[in-house]
């Protein structure tokens, strides 16, 4: 795999970590406010993180001929 793919993967991992931190912050705020459910914002943030994780996985594939 080329260095450019690895560079993109590293950037995506950093973004995924930042998004996970945002989600955890939102969960903490919900708990502190006494809510029993996670917020819609947290759900969207988590969906975005999952999409980024999918992109990372696709770039990790051994066969990168599709790119």
SERO-4910 file (N, C-alpha, C, O; in steps of 0.05 Angstrom, whole numbers):
BEGIN
 pado doro    nc1    nc2    nc3   cac1   cac2   cac3    cc1    cc2    cc3    oc1    oc2    oc3
  Unk    A     17    -23      0      0      0      0     18     25      0     39     25     13
  Unk    A     10     44    -15     26     68    -17     25     85      8      7     83     25
  Unk    A     45    102     10     47    121     33     23    139     34     14    147     56
  Unk    A     12    147     11    -10    166     11    -35    153     24    -50    166     37
  Unk    A    -39    127     19    -62    113     31    -58    112     62    -77    117     77
  Unk    A    -34    106     70    -28    104     99    -32    132    112    -41    133    134
  Unk    A    -24    152     98    -27    179    109    -56    186    112    -64    198    133
  Unk    A    -72    179     93   -101    184     95   -113    168    118   -130    178    133
  Unk    A   -104    143    121   -114    126    143   -108    139    170   -125    140    187
  Unk    A    -84    149    173    -76    162    198    -93    186    204   -102    190    226
  Unk    A    -98    202    183   -115    226    187   -143    218    195   -156    230    212
  Unk    A   -154    197    181   -181    188    188   -182    177    216   -202    181    230
  Unk    A   -162    163    225   -161    153    252   -162    176    272   -176    174    293
  Unk    A   -147    197    267   -146    220    285   -174    233    285   -184    241    307
  Unk    A   -187    235    262   -214    247    261   -233    229    277   -250    239    291
  Unk    A   -231    203    273   -248    184    287   -245    187    317   -265    187    332
  Unk    A   -221    190    326   -216    194    355   -228    220    365   -240    221    387
  Unk    A   -226    241    349   -238    267    357   -268    265    359   -281    276    377
  Unk    A   -280    251    339   -309    247    339   -318    231    363   -338    237    376
  Unk    A   -302    210    370   -309    193    393   -308    210    419   -325    207    436
  Unk    A   -289    228    421   -287    247    444   -312    264    445   -322    269    467
  Unk    A   -321    274    422   -345    291    422   -369    275    431   -386    285    447
  Unk    A   -371    250    422   -394    233    430   -393    228    460   -414    230    474
  Unk    A   -370    222    471   -367    218    500   -375    243    516   -387    241    537
  Unk    A   -366    265    506   -373    291    519   -403    295    520   -415    303    540
  Unk    A   -416    289    497   -445    292    496   -459    272    515   -479    279    528
  Unk    A   -449    248    517   -460    228    535   -457    237    564   -476    235    580
  Unk    A   -433    248    571   -429    258    598   -449    280    604   -461    281    626
  Unk    A   -452    299    585   -471    321    589   -500    311    593   -514    321    610
  Unk    A   -507    291    578   -534    279    581   -538    267    609   -559    270    621
  Unk    A   -517    253    618   -519    241    644   -521    262    666   -537    260    685
  Unk    A   -504    283    663   -504    304    683   -531    319    684   -539    328    705
  Unk    A   -544    320    661   -570    334    660   -593    315    668   -616    324    669
  Unk    A   -587    290    674   -607    271    683   -623    258    662   -644    247    667
  Unk    A   -614    259    637   -628    246    615   -623    216    616   -601    207    622
  Unk    A   -643    200    609   -640    171    608   -632    160    581   -624    137    579
  Unk    A   -634    177    561   -628    169    534   -606    186    522   -602    209    531
  Unk    A   -592    176    503   -572    192    489   -586    212    471   -608    207    462
  Unk    A   -573    233    465   -585    254    448   -584    246    419   -568    229    411
  Unk    A   -600    260    403   -599    255    374   -572    264    363   -562    252    343
  Unk    A   -560    284    374   -534    293    365   -513    271    369   -497    266    352
  Unk    A   -514    259    393   -494    237    398   -498    214    379   -479    202    370
  Unk    A   -523    208    372   -528    186    353   -517    193    326   -505    176    313
  Unk    A   -520    218    317   -509    226    291   -479    226    291   -466    218    272
  Unk    A   -467    235    314   -438    235    316   -427    207    314   -407    202    301
  Unk    A   -441    188    328   -432    160    327   -435    149    299   -417    133    290
  Unk    A   -456    155    285   -459    146    257   -437    157    240   -426    142    222
  Unk    A   -429    182    244   -407    194    228   -381    179    234   -365    174    216
  Unk    A   -376    173    260   -352    158    267   -351    131    254   -330    122    245
  Unk    A   -374    117    254   -375     91    241   -369     93    211   -356     75    200
  Unk    A   -379    113    198   -373    117    170   -343    121    165   -332    110    146
  Unk    A   -330    136    182   -302    140    180   -287    113    185   -267    108    171
  Unk    A   -296     98    204   -284     72    210   -286     54    185   -268     38    179
  Unk    A   -309     55    172   -312     39    147   -292     48    126   -280     31    113
  Unk    A   -288     74    123   -269     84    104   -241     74    110   -226     66     92
  Unk    A   -234     74    136   -208     64    144   -205     35    136   -184     26    126
  Unk    A   -225     20    142   -225     -9    135   -222    -13    105   -207    -31     97
  Unk    A   -236      2     90   -234     -1     60   -206      5     51   -196     -8     32
  Unk    A   -193     25     63   -166     31     55   -145     11     64   -123      9     54
  Unk    A   -153     -5     85   -135    -26     95   -136    -51     78   -119    -69     81
  Unk    A   -156    -53     61   -159    -77     45   -134    -83     29   -121    -65     19
  Unk    A   -127   -108     28   -102   -116     14   -104   -110    -16    -84   -102    -28
  Unk    A   -127   -113    -27   -130   -108    -56   -141    -79    -59   -165    -74    -56
  Unk    A   -123    -61    -66   -131    -33    -69   -134    -26    -99   -133     -2   -106
  Unk    A   -138    -46   -116   -142    -41   -144   -168    -26   -150   -170    -14   -171
  Unk    A   -187    -26   -131   -212    -13   -136   -209     18   -134   -227     32   -142
  Unk    A   -187     27   -123   -184     56   -119   -170     68   -142   -165     92   -143
***
